[in-house]
Amino acid sequence: METSLEEDSRTKEFDGVIFGASDQVFSRYEDSSTEVTYTYILQTAGEFGCFQRILVALTFIPNILSAFFMLGGTFMLKMQPHHCNTDWLLAIQPNLTMSQLFNLTLPRKKDGSFEECRMYTPVQWDFDSIVKYGLNDTQDCQNGWFYLSHEWSLITEFDLVCNKASERLRAYCIFVAGLFCGSLLVGTLCDRIGRYKSILLMLMFYAVFGLGAAFVPTFSIYQMFQFGIGIAIMGYTISSISLVIEWLVSSRRVHAIVLAQCFLVLGHLVLSVLSASIPHWRLLHLVGSIPVIFLVSYIWLLPESPLWLMMRGNVEKAKFLLCRAASINKRIIPPELLQKLTNEKIHQGTIMDILKSPNLRRRTLILSYVWLCIGLGYVGLSSQLHKFPINMNGSHLAFRLVEVPARLCSIISMEKLGRRKSQVLALLLGGLTCLYSAFIPEVHFIDEETEANMSRQLIAQR
């Protein structure tokens, strides 16, 4: 797609302009025979030298944090097996086994399993009468729930089950709303204050909302922090990619973007390992987000985009950064080339400039629809994880390991087949996979530690 856009940018429909991270438009330097192109300057400084490799690594390392925050809720908000707390019967007959307690105090579903959100109404009878006549009247859970897992998650701490089960979906919706707001706002922010400052601002959001979420006293505040995390994730993604691709020539951008996705996969793998070894959600959140403190060093390590500086008329600083990059790459930019960089007149455009061009408008609508389908497919496939008879950590670990070769193969595919054919093949494969997932039979399985955990809870309550 990038190649197609670059080829079409030479047509009259693009009017010889390039679009910035959101709505900025600036003149093509190659359209003027008297001025050197920005791409040629980058090639002279080194297409993908030591400077660019360090920049790519530094910029995409925080994607590990992004992955943690994106899928952390999958582990912290996963549904826990539960039943109503019916320890009122233990006051009448203390020496009951778990099976006896459940048989006497919990109604059953049609499939024979115990109800999770209903219980028999407590009575003031003696134990023999309860066993002889049984209980018939039912009611909602009154004294909390038994959780059959030893993990201390958001579900168990805030009792997000039964009539409060919808809070899980609400938290996810608020997180997605943060992603949406971030995608709308941060592109403009990048063009206003620069890529460098936008990255630092998003890292500050990571520190405030990421670390702060580990200390929330209520689930409502946790949802507010999820909104801020959503803005930070999308904001950092946009600003970091904008910075990287403006330091790279077009032939190297695909490799950098795929590498960024690989860092996301690494973050998913780290999350799977941590969630398996850390049972408490607050400690898991803290361990996963505390590395953001070390990213304060980015204030001194990251450079600004020379292209953005030229758009803002700060050509001298852009020249300085280009020369520094060239020196790190052990290259020299001829002074006569730098002298050709002058303050071009910048046309301040808006999103309407994209919609005015029929070709750009068509491509924008198609890609928007494609991303809508990808989002629906991703969420749909993620919702099928509970159908596999393996634990949550194992399933996520397996799926993330598959992503690494898939992303690396996409580089070969795009270079050999082009962007368009690669996208068609990927969408076709994804669509068939989504259709197939609808026919996967649901498998119910019981964790082997459930019985032991429940017995320990009963003994502790006695």
N, C-alpha and C positions, 0 to 999 in steps of 0.2 A: 504493500500500500504506500509505503514511503517512496519507493521508486516511481510509482505511478504519479504521485503528487508532484515529485520533482520534475518529471517529464511534462506533466500538464502545466506546470508553472511557467513554461515558456510560451504557452498559448495566450491568446488575447483575453480569454476569460479570466485569467489571473492578473492581467494588467501589470505584469512585472513586479509583483509584491510578494513578500513572505510574511507569514503571520507569526506573532510572538506566542508566549505561553498562554495568553488568553485572548486579548483583543487588540494588541498592538500590531501595527503594520509598518514595515520598514522597507526601503528601496533595495532592489537587488544590486549588489556592487558589480556583478559581472555584466550588467547591462551597459555599463559605461566603459568605453575603451581606454579612458584616461585614468581609471582607478583600479587598484588591485582588489581582487575578491577576498572576502574574509576566509573562504575555504582555502585559497592558495596560501594565505598567511599561515594557516594551521598546518598545511602540508610542509611548508618550509620549516616551521618550528618542530615538526615531528608528528606524524599522523597518530601513532599510538606508542609514544615513547614512555620513559620512566615516569614522567610527570602525569600523563594521562592514566597510566596504570595505578599510580598511587591515588589519584583523584577518584577513579572509579571504585577502588577498594574502600576508601574512606567514606565515600558518599553512600555506598550500598550496605555497609556494615549495620547501620541502624535499621535496615529492613528486617534483620533478625528480631528486633523489638516489635516492629510492625506485625510480623507474623504471630508473635506471642500475644499481642493485644487483639488481633483479629480472631484467633481461634481459642483464646483463653477461656472464653465463655462456654465453649463446647465441653470443656472438662469441668469447669466450676459450676455450670448450670445443668449438667446432665442429670436426668431424672433418676431418683433413688427409689428402690423398692421400699414400700412403707405400708403400714397398717395403723389403724386407730390405737391409741394408747388405752388399753382396757385393764390397767393394773388395779382397778377398783375391786376386782374379784380376788386379787392376792391378799387383800385385807380380810377377806372371809376365809379363804383357803390358801395359805402361803405356799404349800408344797405342791405346786402345779407345774407340769412341764409346759413347754411352749405349745405343743400340739393340743394339749388339754385346754389351755387358756384360749387359744384361737378357736377351737371347736365350740366352746361354750359362749364366747362373747362376740364373735364376728360372723355375720351372715356370709353366705356363699353366692358367687355368681352362677350363671347358667352353666359355665364350663367347669364348675366345681372348685375354682380357686376362691380365695377369701377376698372380700371387698376391701378396697383401699381407703375409702372415704365414708364408710358407714359402719356402725356398730350397734349391738343390741343395747337397748336402754337399761342402765343399771337399776337393780331392784334391791330391796332390803330383805331378801330371803336368806334362809340358811343354805348351805352348799348342797345338801341332799335334795332339797326342793328344786334348786336350779337344775341339777342333773336329771331329776325325775321328770319335771314338766317342761324344761327348756325355756328359752326366751323367744318372744315373737316380735315385740315392738322394736323398731330400729330408729336411729337418729344419726345426725352428722357427728363427726368426731368432736369431742368436747375438751379433752385433756391433752391435746397434742397427738403425736404419732410415734410409733416405733419405726426406726429406720434400720433396714437390714444390712447396711453397709457401715464399715468402720470409718469411711472417709467423711471429713468435716467440710462440706461444700456449702455454697450459697443456698442450696435447697434445704439442707438440714438446719442451717443457722437461722434462716428467716422463714422456715416452714412454707416454702413455695410449692405446695401441693394442694390437691383438691380444689377448693374454691379460690385459691391464690395461684393456681398453676398457670393462669394466663399471664402472670407477671413475668415469666420467662420470655414469652413471645414479645411482651411489651418492651422488655429490656433490649431484645435484639432489634426491634423496630426503631428504638431510640438510637441505637448504635448506627444503624443504616442511615437514619436521618442525619447523623453527624457526618457520615461519609458523603452524603449528598450535599450538605451545606459546604463541606470542605472543598468538594469539586467545583462548586459554583463560585466560591470566594477566593480561593488561594491562587487560581490562575491570574486573576486581576491583581492580587497582592504581589505576586512575583514580578509583574510588569511595573508595578508602582514603586516598590521598595527594593527590588532586586532579588535574585535567586539566593544569594548568600544570606541576607537578612531573613528571608522567608524560611530557609532551612533552620536557622538558629531559633526563630520563633516557634516552629513546629517541635523542635527538640525541647524547648521550654514547656510546651503543652504536654509532651511525653512525661516530663519530670513532674509537673503539677498534677495532671489527671491520672497518669499511670501509677505513680507512687501513692498518690492520695487515695486511689480506689482501694488500696489494701487496708485503710484505716476507717472506712465509712461505718457509721453506727447503724444506719438503716438502709434498706434496699432502695428506697426512693432516691437517696443521695447517690447510691451506686449507679443508678440509671442516669443521673445527671453527669456523673463522671464518664460514663460510657459515651455520652454525646460528645464530650470534649475529646475523648480518645479517638472517636471516629473522625473528627475534624483534623486531628494531628496526623492520623494515618494517611488520609487522602492528601492533606496538605504537604506532608513530607514526600509522598510519592511524586506529586506534580513538580514540586520545587527541585527535588534531587535529580529527576530525569531531565528537567529543563536545563539545569546547570551542566550535567554530563554531556548531553548531546550538543550543546553549544561549544564545548571544548573538543569535540570529535568531528572528523570528516564523516560524510554520509556512509561510506563503506564500512565504518567501524561501529556505527550506532546500533545495529542489530545485535552484535556481540555483547555490547554493554547492557542493553535492555534485557537480553536473555540472562546475563550474569546477575542482574538485579533480581530476576525471578528465582534464580538458584539460591540467592541469599534468603529469599522468603521461604523456600523449601527447607533450608538449613534451620531457620527459626522454628518451623513446624516440627522438625525432628527433635530439636532441643526441648520444645514444649512437651512432646510425647514422653520423652525420657524423664523430665522433671515431674510431670503429673503422675507418673508411675511410682515415683520415690517420695513425693511430698504429699501427704494426705490432707493437709489443711489448706484451704483455698487462700487464706490471707498470706500465709508463708509462701505459697506458690506464686502469688501475685507479686509479693515483695522481691523474691529471688529473681523473677523474670524481668522486673522493671528497674531494679536498682542499678544495672549497668549504665543507665542513661546519665548517671552522675559523671561518668568518665568522659562523656561526649562534650563536656564543657570545653575540652581542648580544641574543638572544631572552630572556636572563635579565632584561633591563631593558625589553624591548619588549612582551612578551606579558602579558596580564592573566589572572587566574584567572576561572573561571566563577562569576558571582554566584549561580547556582542551586545549585552545589555548596557554596558558602559558607553559603547559607541552610539546606541540608540538614545542615550541620555545626554550625549554631547561630551562625555568625559573621555576623549580620545587619548589623551596623554597617559591616563592610568591604564587604559586598555593596552597601549603600546608597552607599558612597563610590565604588565602581567604576561603578555605574549613573549617578551624578551626573557623574563624569568623562566617561563615554561621551556623556551628554547635552550636556555643554559642548563637546566636540569636534564634535558634530553641530549645535551652535548651537541647542540646545533646552533647555528648563527643565522639570524634574520638580517638580510642586507639592509642597511640604513635607507637606501633609496626606496625599498618597498614600504617601510614604515612611514616614510614621508608622504606616500600616496594616500594614507588613511586620513581623511578629512571629515569634518562634521557634515554628514549628509542631511538633507532636509527630511524630517520624519513625518510621515502621515499618520496621525492618531486615528486609528479606525476603531470600529466596534464590532460586535457579533453580527450586526446587520450587513457588514461588508461580506461576510461569508454567505449569508442568505441571498444576497443580491446576485451572486454568480450562480447560474443554473448548474454548472458542473460541481462546484463546491457544495451547493445546497443538496444535490442528489447524493453525493458521497456522505455528507454529514448525516442525512436521514437514514441511509443504509447502515452506516456504522453504528448509529444510535440504536437501531433495531437489533443489530447483531449483538451489541453489548447487553441489551435488555434480555435477549434469549440466553446469552451466556450466564447472566446473573440468575435467571430462573432455573436454568439447568444445574448450576452449581448448588443452589439451595436445595433443589429437588433431589439431587444425588446424595447430598449430605444428610438429608432426612431419611435415607434408606440404610444408614449405617446400623441402626438397631436390628435390622433383619439378618445380620451376619452373626453366627454363633461364636464370636470371638469377643474379647474384651475391647473396650473403647481405645485404650492405648495401643493395642496391637493393630487394630484396624487403621487408625490414623498413621501409625508408623509404616505400615505396608503401602498405603496409598501415597504417602509422601516420597517413599523410595522409588515408586514408579514415576513420579513427576520429574526426577532429575534427568534420566535418559530421554524422556519425552521432550523436555525443554531444550536439551542439547541437540537432539535430532531436528528440532525446528530451525536451528541455524542452517543446517545442511539443506533442509527442505526449502527454505526461503532463498538460499543462494542458488540452488539448482532449478527449482520450479517457479520461483518468483513469489511475491506476496499474495497475489490473488489466488493462484491455484492452491497454495499452502493453506490459505484461510478456508477455501471451499472444502478441502479434504478434512481439515480439523473440525469444521462445523458439521460435516456429514458424519464423521465418526462420533462426535458428541451427541448428535441427534439420535443416532441408532442406539447408542448406549443408554440414553434417557428412556427410549421406548422399551428397551430390553429390561431396564430396572423395574418397570411397572409390573412385570410378570415374575419377579423373584418372590418365592413363597416366604412368608414370615415365619421365623423360627423362634419359639420361646425357649429360653434356657435359664437355668438357675445357677447363680454363682455358687461354687462349691463351699465358700466361706459363709454363706448366708445363715445356715443353721447355727454354726458356732457363734457368729456375731450376735444373733438374736438371743441365744442362751446367755451370753455374757451380759447383755443389756438387762435381761430379766433378773439375773443374780445381783447385778449392781443396784437395781431399784429395790430389791428386797432388803 
